Amino acid sequence: MKKSKKTMIAVVAVLVLFAAFRIISANYNSTEEEETYRVNVQTGQVAYMDLISTSPLTGSIQAENQVVLAAALQAEVTGVYVEVGDYVAAGATLVTLDTSSVSGSYGQASAGYNMAVQGLDTAKTNYERMKTLYEEGAISQQALEQAQTAYTTAQEQVNQAKAALGSAGSAVGYGTITSPISGYVTSLNAVVGQFPGSPVATVSDTSALEISTNVSEYLVADIKAGDAVTVTVKSLPDRTFTGTIKTVAPAPGVGSFTYPVTISIDPDQEGLMAGMFAEVHVTSSRKDHVLAVPSDAVLIKNGETQVVILNDNIPEFVPVETGLDNGEYVEILSGLSEGQTIVTTGQHYVVAGEEVNVAE
């Protein structure tokens, strides 16, 4: 009897433990199932803010002041006094050319000019003498007019000789190529003993940089000279530079439907160099102190623009009317109020009225 009683007690104990296990397991599975079906979401707040919409433009950075020098005289190079990368002052000699072919012409022009000046002096002296004689009645009016004509002709000859001398002098001067500005030599096509290339040299003043680009007819009305812009360069990641719109063409470029725009890069911004490819962001639209939410919070459901709001973790789909969208935030014209909690991530998976988990 004692053994049977012990056996029954053991059986009862096992049954009690099994029942307790089933109850605990059922509660655990129920809780796990309930948590499994709760959608995890992230939230944000409806708030007032300033919205700015920008449009990207592309172009290369270049020196604001740059000169391209060509050879006006086709002659062999006799001297090269700079290298690419050298800094030169305005007036510095870069290249000299052989001027022997034009030196003779200059000498002839100089001699011709001196002769014309002497002829003018003689004609002037003769005209003044004839004028005095005419006033004394010693010569006829015809003789005076002839002296006057000779004087006028001599003046014209001097002018012609002076022009010829200037032309010949310029030709000689073409043998010396100088830089009209201070800056860096960025290209050079000259080798002693050879004819120069075209262009002979390029000098860039890189102390001031600019970007030349174009805008469409849809954007040109929204920008003007003096507007601030931001500039990014792929070779300089994680950095943003600033600039100012310098000019906006009032008409499209020749053979184009876009409007040329020049942007000055603000000074004292290290890292930027001429030749870099840049992206310019201009402000195309702006609205101050408007109700807005993150752009990702807005969804289209059943053909209607909606936002999911939360009340005690219970989602509700609310129809809204949107305005300006800059890709990060969107203006809310109607449907929401400041301070409401909205779902910014996971809203596509929630079911109205079913509680969600709000992730930190």
C-alpha positions as CSV (number, residue, x, y, z in Angstrom):
1,M,0.0,0.0,0.0
2,K,2.8,2.4,0.8
3,K,4.5,1.7,-2.5
4,S,1.2,2.2,-4.4
5,K,0.6,5.5,-2.6
6,K,4.0,6.8,-3.4
7,T,3.5,5.9,-7.1
8,M,0.2,7.7,-7.2
9,I,1.8,10.8,-5.6
10,A,4.6,10.7,-8.2
11,V,2.1,10.4,-11.0
12,V,0.1,13.3,-9.7
13,A,3.2,15.4,-9.3
14,V,4.2,14.7,-12.9
15,L,0.8,15.6,-14.1
16,V,0.9,18.9,-12.1
17,L,4.3,19.7,-13.5
18,F,3.2,18.9,-17.1
19,A,0.1,21.1,-16.7
20,A,2.1,24.0,-15.3
21,F,4.6,23.6,-18.2
22,R,1.7,23.7,-20.7
23,I,0.2,26.8,-19.1
24,I,3.6,28.6,-19.0
25,S,4.4,27.5,-22.6
26,A,1.0,28.6,-23.8
27,N,1.4,32.1,-22.2
28,Y,4.9,32.4,-23.6
29,N,3.8,31.4,-27.1
30,S,0.9,33.8,-26.9
31,T,3.1,36.7,-25.9
32,E,5.7,35.8,-28.5
33,E,3.0,35.6,-31.2
34,E,1.5,38.9,-30.1
35,E,5.0,40.6,-30.2
36,T,5.8,39.0,-33.5
37,Y,2.8,40.6,-35.2
38,R,3.6,44.2,-34.0
39,V,5.2,46.2,-36.7
40,N,8.3,48.1,-35.7
41,V,8.3,51.8,-36.7
42,Q,10.2,55.0,-36.2
43,T,8.5,58.3,-35.6
44,G,9.0,62.0,-35.9
45,Q,7.1,65.2,-35.1
46,V,5.1,67.6,-37.3
47,A,6.9,70.9,-37.0
48,Y,7.3,74.4,-38.6
49,M,10.5,75.0,-40.5
50,D,12.0,76.9,-43.4
51,L,12.0,74.9,-46.6
52,I,14.6,75.5,-49.4
53,S,14.5,73.6,-52.7
54,T,17.8,73.6,-54.7
55,S,18.6,72.6,-58.3
56,P,22.0,71.2,-59.3
57,L,24.0,72.8,-62.1
58,T,27.4,71.5,-63.4
59,G,30.5,73.1,-64.7
60,S,34.2,73.3,-64.4
61,I,36.1,75.7,-62.2
62,Q,38.2,78.2,-64.0
63,A,40.3,81.3,-63.4
64,E,38.2,84.4,-63.4
65,N,41.0,86.3,-65.2
66,Q,42.8,84.3,-67.9
67,V,44.6,85.3,-71.1
68,V,45.4,83.1,-74.1
69,L,48.4,84.5,-76.0
70,A,48.9,83.9,-79.7
71,A,51.9,84.7,-81.9
72,A,51.1,87.6,-84.3
73,L,54.5,87.0,-86.0
74,Q,55.2,83.7,-87.7
75,A,58.9,83.3,-86.9
76,E,61.2,80.9,-85.1
77,V,61.4,81.0,-81.3
78,T,64.7,82.5,-80.1
79,G,64.0,82.4,-76.3
80,V,61.7,80.8,-73.8
81,Y,61.9,82.3,-70.3
82,V,59.2,80.5,-68.3
83,E,57.9,77.0,-67.6
84,V,54.4,75.7,-67.0
85,G,53.5,76.4,-63.3
86,D,55.7,79.5,-63.0
87,Y,54.2,82.6,-61.5
88,V,54.8,85.7,-63.6
89,A,54.1,89.4,-63.1
90,A,52.2,91.6,-65.5
91,G,54.6,92.7,-68.3
92,A,57.0,89.7,-67.9
93,T,58.6,88.4,-71.1
94,L,57.5,84.8,-71.8
95,V,58.8,84.1,-75.3
96,T,60.9,85.9,-78.0
97,L,60.8,85.4,-81.7
98,D,63.2,86.0,-84.6
99,T,62.4,89.5,-85.9
100,S,65.1,89.7,-88.6
101,S,62.5,89.4,-91.3
102,V,60.7,92.5,-90.2
103,S,63.6,94.6,-88.9
104,G,64.5,95.7,-92.4
105,S,60.9,96.9,-93.0
106,Y,61.1,98.8,-89.8
107,G,64.3,100.5,-90.9
108,Q,62.7,101.5,-94.2
109,A,59.6,102.8,-92.5
110,S,61.7,104.8,-90.1
111,A,63.7,106.4,-92.9
112,G,60.5,107.1,-94.8
113,Y,59.0,108.8,-91.7
114,N,62.1,110.9,-91.2
115,M,62.0,112.0,-94.8
116,A,58.3,112.9,-94.6
117,V,58.9,115.0,-91.6
118,Q,61.7,116.9,-93.3
119,G,59.5,117.4,-96.3
120,L,56.8,118.8,-94.0
121,D,59.2,121.2,-92.4
122,T,60.3,122.5,-95.9
123,A,56.6,122.8,-97.1
124,K,55.6,124.6,-93.9
125,T,58.5,127.1,-94.2
126,N,57.7,127.7,-97.9
127,Y,54.0,128.2,-97.2
128,E,54.7,130.7,-94.4
129,R,57.1,132.7,-96.7
130,M,54.7,132.7,-99.6
131,K,51.9,133.9,-97.3
132,T,54.0,136.8,-96.2
133,L,54.8,137.7,-99.9
134,Y,51.2,137.4,-100.8
135,E,50.2,139.9,-98.0
136,E,52.9,142.3,-99.4
137,G,51.4,141.9,-102.9
138,A,54.6,140.3,-104.3
139,I,53.0,137.0,-105.5
140,S,49.7,136.0,-106.9
141,Q,46.9,134.1,-105.0
142,Q,47.6,131.1,-107.3
143,A,51.1,130.9,-106.1
144,L,50.0,131.0,-102.4
145,E,47.4,128.3,-103.0
146,Q,50.0,126.0,-104.6
147,A,52.3,126.5,-101.5
148,Q,49.3,125.7,-99.3
149,T,48.5,122.5,-101.2
150,A,52.1,121.4,-101.0
151,Y,52.0,121.9,-97.2
152,T,48.7,119.9,-96.9
153,T,50.1,117.1,-99.0
154,A,53.2,117.0,-96.8
155,Q,51.1,116.7,-93.7
156,E,49.2,113.7,-95.2
157,Q,52.5,112.1,-96.2
158,V,53.8,112.4,-92.6
159,N,50.6,110.8,-91.3
160,Q,50.9,107.9,-93.7
161,A,54.6,107.4,-92.9
162,K,53.8,107.5,-89.2
163,A,51.2,104.8,-89.6
164,A,53.6,102.7,-91.6
165,L,56.3,103.1,-89.0
166,G,53.8,102.1,-86.3
167,S,52.8,99.0,-88.2
168,A,56.5,98.1,-88.7
169,G,57.2,98.8,-85.1
170,S,54.3,96.6,-84.0
171,A,55.7,93.8,-86.2
172,V,59.0,94.1,-84.4
173,G,57.2,94.2,-81.1
174,Y,55.4,91.0,-82.0
175,G,58.7,89.3,-81.5
176,T,58.4,89.7,-77.7
177,I,55.4,88.0,-76.1
178,T,54.6,89.3,-72.6
179,S,51.9,88.6,-70.1
180,P,49.4,91.3,-69.7
181,I,48.4,90.0,-66.2
182,S,50.0,88.5,-63.2
183,G,49.3,84.8,-62.7
184,Y,50.5,81.3,-63.3
185,V,51.6,79.9,-66.7
186,T,49.1,77.1,-67.3
187,S,50.1,76.2,-70.9
188,L,53.2,76.8,-73.1
189,N,53.8,75.8,-76.7
190,A,57.2,77.2,-77.6
191,V,60.5,75.5,-78.2
192,V,63.7,77.4,-79.2
193,G,64.4,76.9,-82.9
194,Q,60.8,76.0,-83.8
195,F,57.8,78.0,-84.8
196,P,55.5,78.5,-81.8
197,G,52.3,76.6,-81.4
198,S,48.8,78.0,-81.0
199,P,48.3,79.3,-78.4
200,V,51.8,80.2,-77.4
201,A,50.9,80.4,-73.8
202,T,48.1,80.7,-71.3
203,V,48.3,82.7,-68.1
204,S,45.7,82.4,-65.3
205,D,45.2,84.5,-62.3
206,T,43.9,81.8,-59.9
207,S,43.4,84.2,-57.0
208,A,39.8,84.5,-58.2
209,L,37.8,81.5,-59.4
210,E,34.5,81.2,-61.2
211,I,32.2,78.6,-62.8
212,S,30.5,78.9,-66.1
213,T,27.3,76.9,-66.6
214,N,23.8,77.1,-68.1
215,V,20.3,77.0,-66.8
216,S,17.0,76.0,-68.5
217,E,14.1,78.4,-69.1
218,Y,12.3,76.8,-66.2
219,L,14.9,77.9,-63.7
220,V,16.3,81.1,-65.1
221,A,13.3,83.2,-63.8
222,D,14.0,81.9,-60.2
223,I,17.7,83.1,-60.0
224,K,19.4,86.5,-60.2
225,A,22.8,88.0,-59.9
226,G,23.8,88.2,-56.2
227,D,22.1,85.0,-55.1
228,A,24.2,82.8,-52.9
229,V,24.9,79.2,-54.0
230,T,26.7,76.2,-52.6
231,V,29.3,74.3,-54.5
232,T,30.5,70.7,-54.1
233,V,33.4,68.9,-55.8
234,K,33.6,65.1,-56.1
235,S,37.4,65.1,-55.6
236,L,36.8,66.9,-52.2
237,P,34.1,64.8,-50.5
238,D,32.4,65.9,-47.3
239,R,33.2,69.5,-48.0
240,T,30.8,72.3,-49.2
241,F,32.0,75.6,-50.7
242,T,30.1,78.8,-51.3
243,G,29.7,81.1,-54.2
244,T,27.6,84.0,-55.7
245,I,25.8,84.2,-59.0
246,K,27.8,86.9,-60.9
247,T,25.8,87.1,-64.2
248,V,22.7,85.7,-65.7
249,A,22.4,86.1,-69.5
250,P,19.1,87.7,-70.5
251,A,18.9,85.5,-73.6
252,P,19.9,81.9,-74.5
253,G,23.4,81.3,-76.0
254,V,23.7,81.1,-79.7
255,G,22.3,77.9,-81.1
256,S,21.1,76.9,-77.6
257,F,18.0,76.9,-75.5
258,T,19.8,77.4,-72.2
259,Y,20.9,80.6,-70.5
260,P,24.6,81.1,-69.7
261,V,25.3,81.8,-66.0
262,T,28.6,82.8,-64.3
263,I,29.2,82.0,-60.6
264,S,32.0,83.6,-58.6
265,I,33.6,81.3,-56.0
266,D,33.9,83.1,-52.7
267,P,37.6,83.8,-51.8
268,D,39.7,82.2,-49.2
269,Q,38.3,78.6,-49.6
270,E,41.3,76.2,-49.6
271,G,41.3,73.1,-51.8
272,L,39.5,74.4,-54.9
273,M,41.6,74.6,-58.1
274,A,41.0,75.6,-61.7
275,G,40.1,72.6,-63.8
276,M,38.0,70.8,-61.1
277,F,34.6,69.6,-62.1
278,A,32.0,71.1,-59.7
279,E,28.3,70.9,-58.9
280,V,26.5,74.1,-58.1
281,H,23.3,74.1,-56.0
282,V,21.1,77.1,-56.7
283,T,17.9,78.0,-54.7
284,S,15.0,77.4,-57.0
285,S,12.2,77.7,-54.3
286,R,12.0,78.9,-50.7
287,K,9.2,79.0,-48.1
288,D,9.7,80.2,-44.6
289,H,7.9,78.9,-41.4
290,V,5.7,76.2,-43.0
291,L,4.4,73.1,-41.5
292,A,6.5,70.1,-42.7
293,V,7.3,66.5,-42.2
294,P,10.1,64.2,-43.6
295,S,9.4,63.4,-47.3
296,D,9.7,59.7,-46.5
297,A,6.8,59.9,-44.2
298,V,4.3,60.6,-47.0
299,L,2.8,57.7,-48.9
300,I,0.3,57.1,-51.6
301,K,-2.5,54.8,-50.6
302,N,-5.6,54.1,-52.7
303,G,-4.6,57.0,-54.9
304,E,-4.6,59.4,-51.9
305,T,-1.6,61.2,-50.3
306,Q,-1.5,60.1,-46.7
307,V,0.6,60.2,-43.5
308,V,0.4,57.8,-40.6
309,I,-0.1,59.4,-37.2
310,L,0.2,57.6,-33.8
311,N,-2.0,57.9,-30.8
312,D,-0.7,55.7,-27.9
313,N,1.1,53.6,-30.5
314,I,-2.1,53.0,-32.5
315,P,-1.7,54.1,-36.1
316,E,-4.2,56.1,-38.1
317,F,-3.9,56.9,-41.8
318,V,-4.6,60.6,-42.4
319,P,-5.1,62.2,-45.8
320,V,-2.9,65.3,-46.4
321,E,-2.3,68.0,-49.0
322,T,1.3,68.7,-49.7
323,G,3.3,71.6,-51.1
324,L,7.0,72.3,-51.6
325,D,9.1,69.1,-51.4
326,N,12.9,69.5,-51.3
327,G,13.6,65.8,-51.2
328,E,14.2,65.9,-47.5
329,Y,11.1,67.6,-46.1
330,V,7.7,68.3,-47.6
331,E,5.3,71.1,-46.8
332,I,2.0,70.1,-45.3
333,L,-0.8,72.4,-46.5
334,S,-3.7,70.6,-44.7
335,G,-4.4,67.4,-42.7
336,L,-1.9,67.7,-39.8
337,S,-1.1,69.9,-36.8
338,E,2.1,71.0,-35.2
339,G,3.4,68.5,-32.6
340,Q,1.6,65.4,-33.9
341,T,3.6,62.2,-33.9
342,I,4.0,60.6,-37.3
343,V,5.5,57.4,-38.6
344,T,8.6,58.0,-40.7
345,T,9.8,54.5,-41.2
346,G,7.6,51.3,-41.5
347,Q,4.4,53.1,-42.4
348,H,3.9,50.9,-45.4
349,Y,3.5,47.8,-43.2
350,V,1.2,49.1,-40.4
351,V,-2.5,48.3,-40.2
352,A,-4.8,51.0,-39.0
353,G,-5.9,50.4,-35.4
354,E,-3.3,47.7,-34.7
355,E,-0.7,48.6,-32.1
356,V,2.9,49.0,-33.3
357,N,6.3,49.0,-31.6
358,V,8.1,52.3,-31.7
359,A,11.8,51.7,-32.1
360,E,14.3,54.1,-30.5
